[in-house]
């Protein structure tokens, strides 16, 4: 599973306020039960609790009737989410949404509903059950049952799950796009190819900010079709097209910038180098390669940046076989594909634009 850099999201498993004053045993206990909240969150998304609450608080009896659940048991789960700041409860056992909980609504601007279904859902949780296998073998969890497969086989097998995953990635990508265009000038380019660009959320954000730019989303055929629909909905069909294909094969030629966001970290070094080599083959000598990903910190401490990077890195180990990479590791990987790293531009989204040029 591809995964955005999570360093800007506070883990519910570990207390942040006053954590240093807590007894060490309590700190460990809270770390151990972090999955309680993630499972409750996943269930709330599955039952569409936030959509059913909407703009007005609802009684637990109403929510239980709407979801076909036991009112007393449901109240207990909703109170757990209340303790985490997702819901609010009044004395009549009526539940409303906080600003955080409102993002679980499908119709909310910046909705995180699909993202929570993916990252708190059973697929990733089941993969993490195989953490010991991953540590002993260095292989992702899916290799245990499917040695010749890749991390995205399960997605491709179920169009509904694939579309949900695509929407989840787009939710993060819209935020990333806004952060990237605020610090990186695309005005020098005429055409950008977004390699593995999903439903086009990244390019839509970039093209909206740079009206003279044209773009191409390159992704699997079914995903590219969704990108065409999104481009049309955004009024960008005249400047944004989508091409179906495989980035281990031939990538569209002739652009002066090749963008690749949260793709390289999905793959081990050998496969990541193959993708970058395909980019190099498509590029002219004056084109730029722009990798948008988090940079693994030089020093790991107890900061949110370090927590996000290390959590994402182990998630890549478990789910895809990829990894987060440090600046030095990016330089080495780029050199294998005949690129040189020219600069790294940080963003407020805690990802960076890693700019490279052919060499």
DOFI-241454 format. One line per field, with one value per residue: residue number from 1; residue in three letters; chain; x, y, z of N, C-alpha, C in turn. Coordinates in steps of 0.1 Angstrom, whole numbers. Layout:
BEGIN
num	(NUM;...)
residu	(Ala;...)
chaine	(A;...)
nxx	(X;...)
nyy	(Y;...)
nzz	(Z;...)
caxx	(X;...)
cayy	(Y;...)
cazz	(Z;...)
cxx	(X;...)
cyy	(Y;...)
czz	(Z;...)
REM end
This chain:
BEGIN
num	(1;2;3;4;5;6;7;8;9;10;11;12;13;14;15;16;17;18;19;20;21;22;23;24;25;26;27;28;29;30;31;32;33;34;35;36;37;38;39;40;41;42;43;44;45;46;47;48;49;50;51;52;53;54;55;56;57;58;59;60;61;62;63;64;65;66;67;68;69;70;71;72;73;74;75;76;77;78;79;80;81;82;83;84;85;86;87;88;89;90;91;92;93;94;95;96;97;98;99;100;101;102;103;104;105;106;107;108;109;110;111;112;113;114;115;116;117;118;119;120;121;122;123;124;125;126;127;128;129;130;131;132;133;134;135;136;137;138;139;140;141;142;143;144;145;146;147;148;149;150;151;152;153;154;155;156;157;158;159;160;161;162;163;164;165;166;167;168;169;170;171;172;173;174;175;176;177;178;179;180;181;182;183;184;185;186;187;188;189;190;191;192;193;194;195;196;197;198;199;200;201;202;203;204;205;206;207;208;209;210;211;212;213;214;215;216;217;218;219;220;221;222;223;224;225;226;227;228;229;230;231;232;233;234;235;236;237;238;239;240;241;242;243;244;245;246;247;248;249;250;251;252;253;254;255;256;257;258;259;260;261;262;263;264;265;266;267;268;269;270;271;272;273;274;275;276;277;278;279;280;281;282;283;284;285;286;287;288;289;290;291;292;293;294;295;296;297;298;299;300;301;302;303;304;305;306;307;308;309;310;311;312;313;314;315;316;317;318;319;320;321;322;323;324;325;326;327;328;329;330;331;332;333;334;335;336;337;338;339;340;341;342;343;344;345;346;347;348;349;350;351;352;353;354;355;356;357;358;359)
residu	(Unk;Unk;Unk;Unk;Unk;Unk;Unk;Unk;Unk;Unk;Unk;Unk;Unk;Unk;Unk;Unk;Unk;Unk;Unk;Unk;Unk;Unk;Unk;Unk;Unk;Unk;Unk;Unk;Unk;Unk;Unk;Unk;Unk;Unk;Unk;Unk;Unk;Unk;Unk;Unk;Unk;Unk;Unk;Unk;Unk;Unk;Unk;Unk;Unk;Unk;Unk;Unk;Unk;Unk;Unk;Unk;Unk;Unk;Unk;Unk;Unk;Unk;Unk;Unk;Unk;Unk;Unk;Unk;Unk;Unk;Unk;Unk;Unk;Unk;Unk;Unk;Unk;Unk;Unk;Unk;Unk;Unk;Unk;Unk;Unk;Unk;Unk;Unk;Unk;Unk;Unk;Unk;Unk;Unk;Unk;Unk;Unk;Unk;Unk;Unk;Unk;Unk;Unk;Unk;Unk;Unk;Unk;Unk;Unk;Unk;Unk;Unk;Unk;Unk;Unk;Unk;Unk;Unk;Unk;Unk;Unk;Unk;Unk;Unk;Unk;Unk;Unk;Unk;Unk;Unk;Unk;Unk;Unk;Unk;Unk;Unk;Unk;Unk;Unk;Unk;Unk;Unk;Unk;Unk;Unk;Unk;Unk;Unk;Unk;Unk;Unk;Unk;Unk;Unk;Unk;Unk;Unk;Unk;Unk;Unk;Unk;Unk;Unk;Unk;Unk;Unk;Unk;Unk;Unk;Unk;Unk;Unk;Unk;Unk;Unk;Unk;Unk;Unk;Unk;Unk;Unk;Unk;Unk;Unk;Unk;Unk;Unk;Unk;Unk;Unk;Unk;Unk;Unk;Unk;Unk;Unk;Unk;Unk;Unk;Unk;Unk;Unk;Unk;Unk;Unk;Unk;Unk;Unk;Unk;Unk;Unk;Unk;Unk;Unk;Unk;Unk;Unk;Unk;Unk;Unk;Unk;Unk;Unk;Unk;Unk;Unk;Unk;Unk;Unk;Unk;Unk;Unk;Unk;Unk;Unk;Unk;Unk;Unk;Unk;Unk;Unk;Unk;Unk;Unk;Unk;Unk;Unk;Unk;Unk;Unk;Unk;Unk;Unk;Unk;Unk;Unk;Unk;Unk;Unk;Unk;Unk;Unk;Unk;Unk;Unk;Unk;Unk;Unk;Unk;Unk;Unk;Unk;Unk;Unk;Unk;Unk;Unk;Unk;Unk;Unk;Unk;Unk;Unk;Unk;Unk;Unk;Unk;Unk;Unk;Unk;Unk;Unk;Unk;Unk;Unk;Unk;Unk;Unk;Unk;Unk;Unk;Unk;Unk;Unk;Unk;Unk;Unk;Unk;Unk;Unk;Unk;Unk;Unk;Unk;Unk;Unk;Unk;Unk;Unk;Unk;Unk;Unk;Unk;Unk;Unk;Unk;Unk;Unk;Unk;Unk;Unk;Unk;Unk;Unk;Unk;Unk;Unk;Unk;Unk;Unk;Unk;Unk;Unk;Unk;Unk;Unk;Unk;Unk;Unk;Unk;Unk;Unk;Unk;Unk;Unk;Unk;Unk;Unk;Unk)
chaine	(A;A;A;A;A;A;A;A;A;A;A;A;A;A;A;A;A;A;A;A;A;A;A;A;A;A;A;A;A;A;A;A;A;A;A;A;A;A;A;A;A;A;A;A;A;A;A;A;A;A;A;A;A;A;A;A;A;A;A;A;A;A;A;A;A;A;A;A;A;A;A;A;A;A;A;A;A;A;A;A;A;A;A;A;A;A;A;A;A;A;A;A;A;A;A;A;A;A;A;A;A;A;A;A;A;A;A;A;A;A;A;A;A;A;A;A;A;A;A;A;A;A;A;A;A;A;A;A;A;A;A;A;A;A;A;A;A;A;A;A;A;A;A;A;A;A;A;A;A;A;A;A;A;A;A;A;A;A;A;A;A;A;A;A;A;A;A;A;A;A;A;A;A;A;A;A;A;A;A;A;A;A;A;A;A;A;A;A;A;A;A;A;A;A;A;A;A;A;A;A;A;A;A;A;A;A;A;A;A;A;A;A;A;A;A;A;A;A;A;A;A;A;A;A;A;A;A;A;A;A;A;A;A;A;A;A;A;A;A;A;A;A;A;A;A;A;A;A;A;A;A;A;A;A;A;A;A;A;A;A;A;A;A;A;A;A;A;A;A;A;A;A;A;A;A;A;A;A;A;A;A;A;A;A;A;A;A;A;A;A;A;A;A;A;A;A;A;A;A;A;A;A;A;A;A;A;A;A;A;A;A;A;A;A;A;A;A;A;A;A;A;A;A;A;A;A;A;A;A;A;A;A;A;A;A;A;A;A;A;A;A;A;A;A;A;A;A;A;A;A;A;A;A;A;A;A;A;A;A)
nxx	(8;6;17;11;35;33;40;27;5;-9;-2;-26;-19;1;6;8;6;20;33;58;56;42;40;64;54;27;29;39;17;-3;8;6;-21;-30;-42;-68;-82;-78;-92;-118;-122;-121;-144;-164;-163;-170;-196;-206;-210;-204;-215;-242;-247;-243;-251;-264;-265;-270;-291;-280;-297;-310;-288;-281;-303;-302;-279;-282;-273;-264;-276;-265;-239;-229;-228;-208;-185;-186;-182;-155;-144;-152;-135;-112;-115;-129;-157;-184;-203;-235;-254;-276;-269;-264;-248;-224;-204;-170;-146;-126;-139;-158;-145;-148;-170;-185;-191;-176;-155;-122;-124;-117;-126;-123;-96;-92;-106;-89;-64;-69;-82;-90;-72;-46;-41;-42;-19;1;0;18;43;65;73;80;102;120;125;128;110;79;45;27;41;43;21;19;43;52;38;28;25;2;-16;-39;-55;-59;-75;-100;-122;-138;-125;-101;-108;-116;-92;-78;-93;-87;-59;-60;-71;-51;-33;-43;-38;-10;-4;-11;7;31;30;32;58;74;84;67;66;85;83;67;53;43;47;30;41;26;4;-22;-56;-52;-51;-28;-17;-39;-40;-15;-17;-39;-27;-8;-15;-5;6;8;-3;2;-12;1;-7;-20;-44;-72;-71;-61;-83;-101;-87;-91;-118;-118;-102;-119;-141;-128;-125;-103;-98;-87;-61;-50;-43;-46;-29;-28;-8;23;46;70;75;73;75;56;71;90;82;91;94;92;72;70;53;52;56;81;88;73;87;114;150;160;137;128;149;146;122;130;149;133;120;142;149;128;132;145;178;177;156;137;136;112;108;85;84;87;116;138;147;180;186;169;145;122;103;75;80;100;86;65;81;94;73;60;80;83;57;59;78;62;39;44;71;88;105;112;135;167;184;210;206;187;203;222;204;194;217;222;203;212;210;215;213;200;188;169;137;120;86;55;39;54;66;91;103;122;146;160;185;193;223)
nyy	(-12;21;50;81;105;103;121;144;138;131;103;83;65;72;94;130;153;163;139;133;133;111;79;54;28;33;48;28;11;26;29;2;-3;11;2;-2;22;26;5;10;34;25;9;28;42;22;18;42;63;91;102;96;111;137;171;175;165;131;106;77;56;62;60;33;20;28;16;-11;-22;-30;-9;-3;-14;-1;26;24;21;45;62;57;68;94;100;103;126;126;125;142;139;143;146;131;109;115;120;140;156;164;189;173;148;155;153;127;124;117;139;160;188;181;155;126;101;78;75;68;44;28;30;24;1;-35;-47;-35;-39;-67;-73;-63;-81;-99;-90;-102;-122;-105;-92;-113;-123;-101;-96;-83;-87;-99;-116;-140;-156;-152;-154;-146;-124;-89;-58;-47;-64;-73;-50;-45;-67;-62;-39;-21;-18;-9;16;29;30;46;70;76;81;103;122;128;137;161;179;177;187;214;222;218;234;259;262;254;263;258;271;273;251;234;211;185;152;130;104;74;87;84;93;119;140;153;166;181;200;213;222;239;260;269;282;281;257;223;189;153;124;94;61;29;15;15;33;56;62;71;94;109;116;131;152;164;171;190;210;209;195;203;208;187;154;117;87;53;27;9;16;2;-4;13;48;78;100;131;152;181;179;154;140;122;110;98;71;59;51;28;6;-18;-12;-22;-24;2;16;6;18;45;44;40;64;80;71;82;109;140;155;179;179;177;157;151;141;135;130;119;126;105;110;122;117;98;106;114;130;142;142;122;100;98;93;69;52;51;40;14;5;4;-17;-38;-38;-33;-38;-18;13;41;67;82;113;107;81;85;99;79;60;75;79;54;52;70;97;129;143;174;194;197;205;215;211;223;202;182;166;165;181;165;173;163;158;146;127)
nzz	(0;-10;8;22;36;70;90;98;112;143;163;179;197;214;241;238;252;281;283;292;319;326;342;332;327;321;298;281;281;269;244;236;233;211;189;196;192;164;153;162;149;122;122;126;103;84;93;86;104;108;84;89;112;104;101;125;159;169;184;202;199;175;158;161;152;125;117;123;147;181;205;231;230;207;217;236;219;205;225;231;208;213;234;221;207;184;183;201;231;246;277;272;258;231;201;185;159;160;148;138;135;116;92;85;71;39;23;31;27;18;27;47;48;30;32;59;59;44;58;85;82;76;58;58;85;88;73;89;110;102;108;121;103;82;93;98;72;55;36;22;37;19;3;16;10;-17;-35;-60;-66;-66;-46;-53;-64;-51;-50;-78;-83;-73;-83;-68;-43;-53;-64;-41;-27;-45;-42;-16;-17;-33;-16;2;-16;-28;-7;-6;-32;-30;-11;-25;-48;-36;-30;-51;-84;-112;-135;-154;-171;-198;-203;-181;-171;-150;-134;-125;-116;-105;-99;-109;-91;-82;-105;-113;-92;-96;-123;-120;-106;-123;-151;-177;-181;-193;-188;-183;-171;-162;-158;-146;-169;-161;-139;-152;-168;-148;-141;-164;-162;-138;-146;-165;-148;-134;-152;-169;-192;-216;-211;-196;-200;-201;-199;-203;-190;-181;-157;-155;-180;-211;-208;-214;-238;-242;-225;-205;-178;-153;-131;-100;-75;-43;-51;-55;-30;-26;-35;-36;-38;-63;-80;-78;-90;-116;-124;-123;-143;-165;-166;-172;-198;-212;-211;-223;-224;-211;-194;-163;-134;-109;-78;-54;-21;13;33;49;82;94;120;144;167;193;180;161;134;132;142;122;99;105;111;86;71;82;76;48;46;55;39;11;5;0;10;31;23;30;24;14;5;-15;-33;-40;-52;-74;-88;-98;-118;-137;-130;-114;-82;-77;-60;-29;-20;7;19;35;39;48;30;4;-25;-46;-67;-97;-123;-156;-161)
caxx	(0;13;13;17;42;24;46;19;-6;-5;-7;-35;-13;11;2;17;5;24;37;71;53;35;48;68;45;14;32;39;4;-10;13;2;-35;-33;-51;-82;-88;-79;-103;-131;-123;-125;-158;-172;-163;-178;-210;-210;-215;-203;-225;-255;-249;-244;-250;-271;-262;-280;-291;-274;-308;-312;-276;-281;-314;-298;-268;-285;-263;-269;-274;-256;-225;-225;-225;-195;-175;-187;-175;-141;-140;-153;-123;-101;-117;-136;-171;-188;-215;-242;-259;-287;-263;-265;-234;-222;-191;-160;-140;-119;-149;-165;-137;-152;-182;-181;-194;-169;-143;-110;-129;-107;-133;-117;-82;-94;-110;-77;-53;-74;-90;-85;-62;-33;-40;-39;-5;9;0;29;55;76;77;87;115;128;128;130;100;66;37;19;50;42;11;19;57;55;29;32;17;-11;-25;-53;-62;-64;-85;-113;-124;-144;-114;-91;-114;-116;-78;-75;-99;-79;-46;-63;-74;-38;-26;-47;-31;4;-3;-11;20;42;30;35;73;82;79;65;64;96;79;56;45;47;41;29;42;19;-3;-35;-67;-49;-53;-16;-16;-50;-36;-4;-22;-47;-19;1;-24;2;12;0;1;-2;-12;5;-10;-27;-55;-84;-68;-60;-97;-106;-81;-98;-131;-115;-98;-131;-148;-121;-125;-89;-96;-79;-47;-46;-47;-42;-24;-27;4;30;59;81;76;77;68;55;83;88;79;103;94;86;69;67;49;48;57;94;89;66;94;128;159;161;125;128;159;140;112;137;156;123;119;154;148;117;135;156;189;174;143;139;129;108;103;78;83;93;130;141;156;193;186;156;142;107;95;64;87;106;75;59;90;97;60;58;90;79;45;64;83;51;28;49;85;95;111;115;149;174;190;221;200;181;215;227;194;193;229;220;195;218;205;222;204;204;184;157;129;110;72;48;32;64;73;100;105;136;148;172;187;201;238)
cayy	(0;33;57;94;107;105;128;155;133;126;90;82;55;78;108;141;164;158;125;130;132;99;67;47;17;38;52;16;6;34;24;-12;-3;21;-4;0;34;25;-5;17;43;18;5;40;45;12;20;55;71;105;106;95;122;149;185;176;154;120;97;64;47;64;55;19;16;30;7;-25;-26;-30;5;-2;-17;10;37;22;24;59;70;56;78;107;103;107;139;125;128;148;133;151;137;122;99;120;122;150;155;175;193;161;138;159;148;113;125;116;151;170;193;174;142;116;89;67;73;60;30;21;29;18;-11;-48;-51;-32;-45;-81;-73;-60;-93;-107;-82;-110;-128;-95;-89;-125;-125;-89;-95;-78;-97;-106;-126;-153;-164;-149;-151;-140;-112;-76;-53;-41;-74;-73;-38;-47;-78;-57;-25;-12;-16;-1;29;35;33;58;82;78;87;117;131;133;143;174;187;177;195;228;225;218;246;270;263;250;270;250;281;271;239;234;198;176;138;125;89;68;99;81;100;132;150;161;175;191;210;220;229;250;271;273;281;279;243;211;177;140;114;80;51;18;19;18;45;67;66;79;107;117;121;141;164;170;177;202;219;210;185;209;208;175;141;106;76;40;19;3;24;-7;-5;26;60;88;108;144;163;187;175;141;140;109;113;86;59;52;44;16;-4;-20;-5;-27;-20;17;20;3;29;57;42;42;78;86;68;90;123;147;158;191;177;175;146;157;131;141;120;123;123;98;119;117;113;95;109;112;140;138;139;109;90;96;86;55;44;49;31;0;1;0;-30;-48;-38;-32;-42;-6;19;55;69;94;121;99;69;90;102;66;54;83;77;41;54;81;110;135;151;188;201;192;216;210;217;223;189;173;159;174;180;161;177;156;160;135;129)
cazz	(0;-9;20;23;48;81;102;102;119;157;166;191;206;224;246;235;262;294;282;299;333;329;345;320;324;315;284;273;280;259;231;233;230;201;179;200;185;149;149;164;138;110;123;125;88;78;96;81;115;105;74;96;122;96;107;138;167;168;196;199;195;161;150;162;143;111;113;126;157;195;210;242;225;199;226;242;209;202;237;229;198;219;242;212;201;171;186;214;236;256;288;267;249;218;196;174;153;162;135;133;131;104;80;81;62;25;16;37;20;24;34;50;50;23;37;71;56;40;68;97;78;79;49;64;99;86;69;101;118;97;110;124;90;74;99;96;58;47;25;26;41;9;-3;23;3;-31;-37;-73;-69;-61;-35;-58;-70;-44;-55;-92;-84;-69;-88;-58;-34;-60;-65;-27;-25;-54;-36;-4;-21;-38;-4;7;-27;-29;3;-10;-43;-25;-5;-35;-57;-28;-29;-63;-95;-124;-146;-165;-178;-207;-201;-170;-170;-136;-135;-114;-111;-99;-106;-114;-81;-81;-116;-112;-83;-102;-135;-115;-101;-134;-162;-190;-181;-197;-181;-186;-160;-167;-147;-151;-178;-153;-132;-162;-171;-137;-142;-175;-156;-128;-154;-171;-137;-129;-163;-174;-202;-227;-207;-189;-206;-193;-208;-196;-192;-170;-155;-157;-195;-217;-203;-225;-240;-248;-215;-199;-164;-150;-117;-95;-61;-34;-59;-53;-16;-26;-42;-32;-46;-76;-87;-78;-100;-129;-127;-126;-156;-176;-167;-179;-212;-218;-209;-229;-215;-204;-186;-149;-126;-96;-69;-42;-10;26;34;62;90;97;134;149;181;197;174;152;121;133;143;109;89;109;109;72;66;85;68;35;47;57;29;-3;2;-3;21;31;20;34;12;8;-2;-28;-42;-45;-61;-86;-96;-105;-130;-145;-125;-102;-73;-78;-48;-22;-16;16;19;47;40;53;19;-3;-40;-48;-81;-103;-137;-162;-161)
cxx	(9;8;19;25;33;29;37;6;-2;-10;-15;-29;-5;6;12;17;9;29;50;68;46;44;52;59;32;17;33;26;-4;-5;8;-13;-39;-42;-65;-89;-89;-90;-116;-133;-128;-140;-168;-174;-172;-193;-215;-216;-215;-213;-239;-258;-251;-242;-256;-268;-274;-279;-285;-285;-310;-300;-277;-292;-309;-287;-271;-276;-270;-266;-264;-241;-220;-221;-211;-183;-175;-181;-160;-136;-142;-141;-111;-103;-124;-151;-172;-201;-222;-248;-270;-282;-266;-251;-234;-207;-182;-155;-132;-129;-156;-158;-140;-164;-177;-182;-185;-157;-131;-114;-117;-113;-126;-103;-83;-98;-98;-67;-57;-81;-83;-73;-48;-31;-36;-24;4;10;13;42;67;82;85;101;125;133;132;120;87;56;30;28;48;32;12;33;60;46;36;22;3;-20;-39;-61;-68;-75;-99;-115;-129;-133;-104;-96;-113;-101;-74;-80;-91;-66;-49;-65;-61;-31;-30;-40;-16;5;-3;2;32;42;33;51;81;75;79;64;74;93;68;47;51;40;42;29;36;10;-17;-46;-65;-49;-40;-15;-27;-46;-25;-9;-31;-39;-10;-7;-18;8;2;5;-5;-1;-9;3;-16;-40;-67;-82;-67;-74;-103;-100;-87;-111;-128;-110;-110;-139;-142;-120;-111;-87;-88;-65;-42;-52;-42;-39;-23;-14;11;44;71;84;80;68;67;67;79;85;92;103;87;85;65;65;45;47;70;95;81;75;108;137;160;149;124;137;153;130;119;144;146;120;130;153;138;121;146;166;186;162;147;131;125;101;97;76;89;108;132;151;170;194;171;155;127;98;85;70;93;96;68;68;92;85;58;68;87;66;49;70;72;42;33;62;94;101;111;131;155;179;201;216;193;193;220;217;194;205;228;212;200;212;215;212;209;200;171;150;118;96;66;41;42;68;82;99;119;139;161;173;195;215;244)
cyy	(12;41;70;95;111;114;140;151;127;113;90;73;61;91;118;151;158;144;123;128;119;88;59;35;21;42;39;10;13;31;11;-12;7;15;-4;11;32;15;2;27;36;13;17;44;35;14;34;64;86;110;106;106;135;162;185;163;144;112;84;54;49;58;39;13;17;20;-8;-30;-25;-16;6;-4;-6;23;36;25;38;67;68;66;92;110;107;120;138;128;136;141;143;141;128;111;102;124;131;149;167;179;181;151;142;155;134;113;125;130;163;175;187;161;132;102;77;64;65;46;22;19;23;4;-24;-52;-48;-38;-59;-82;-72;-72;-102;-100;-91;-117;-118;-92;-101;-126;-113;-87;-89;-90;-106;-117;-140;-162;-162;-145;-144;-128;-99;-70;-48;-51;-74;-62;-41;-58;-73;-42;-16;-8;-6;14;36;39;46;71;86;86;101;126;137;141;158;184;188;187;210;231;226;230;259;273;260;256;261;258;279;259;242;222;190;162;134;110;82;78;96;88;114;143;159;171;185;203;219;228;241;262;277;272;279;265;233;199;164;131;101;70;39;23;23;31;57;72;74;93;116;123;132;154;171;177;190;213;220;200;190;209;196;162;130;94;64;33;14;11;15;-9;9;37;70;97;122;155;169;186;162;141;126;110;100;73;51;45;31;4;-6;-13;-9;-23;-5;22;17;14;41;56;44;57;85;83;77;105;128;151;171;190;175;163;152;145;138;130;126;119;117;107;113;112;110;98;107;123;134;134;125;98;87;89;72;46;41;39;16;-4;-3;-14;-41;-49;-39;-38;-30;0;34;56;82;101;113;87;73;93;89;60;62;81;64;42;66;94;116;143;165;196;194;204;211;217;216;210;178;162;169;171;177;163;170;159;149;138;119)
czz	(0;3;20;36;59;92;106;109;132;159;179;201;217;228;242;245;275;294;291;314;337;333;333;317;318;301;276;271;269;245;227;228;219;190;183;192;170;145;151;153;125;110;121;110;81;80;91;92;113;95;80;106;114;104;121;146;167;180;192;195;180;153;150;152;128;107;117;137;171;201;221;238;216;207;232;232;206;213;236;219;204;228;234;204;187;172;199;218;247;266;283;258;234;213;184;169;157;148;129;128;118;91;77;73;47;18;22;28;26;31;35;51;43;28;50;69;51;51;81;94;80;70;54;77;97;81;80;111;114;99;113;112;82;80;97;82;50;36;31;29;30;2;4;16;-12;-35;-50;-76;-65;-52;-40;-65;-64;-49;-69;-93;-80;-72;-77;-48;-40;-61;-52;-24;-33;-48;-23;-7;-26;-27;1;-4;-29;-19;-1;-22;-39;-19;-15;-43;-49;-27;-41;-75;-108;-137;-157;-174;-187;-205;-190;-172;-156;-137;-123;-108;-106;-107;-110;-104;-81;-93;-117;-103;-89;-114;-131;-111;-112;-147;-176;-192;-186;-190;-186;-174;-167;-156;-154;-159;-170;-145;-141;-166;-161;-138;-153;-169;-146;-136;-160;-160;-133;-140;-170;-185;-214;-223;-200;-196;-197;-202;-199;-200;-180;-169;-155;-172;-200;-212;-214;-226;-243;-238;-210;-184;-162;-135;-112;-80;-54;-42;-55;-40;-16;-30;-35;-41;-60;-85;-88;-89;-114;-133;-131;-140;-167;-177;-175;-194;-219;-218;-219;-219;-207;-194;-172;-144;-113;-88;-56;-32;2;26;48;70;93;111;138;164;184;190;165;138;121;134;130;99;93;107;95;66;69;78;54;35;47;45;14;-5;-1;10;20;29;25;22;6;0;-15;-38;-49;-55;-74;-95;-104;-118;-139;-142;-115;-95;-73;-65;-42;-17;-6;14;33;49;44;43;13;-18;-42;-63;-86;-117;-143;-162;-170)
REM end
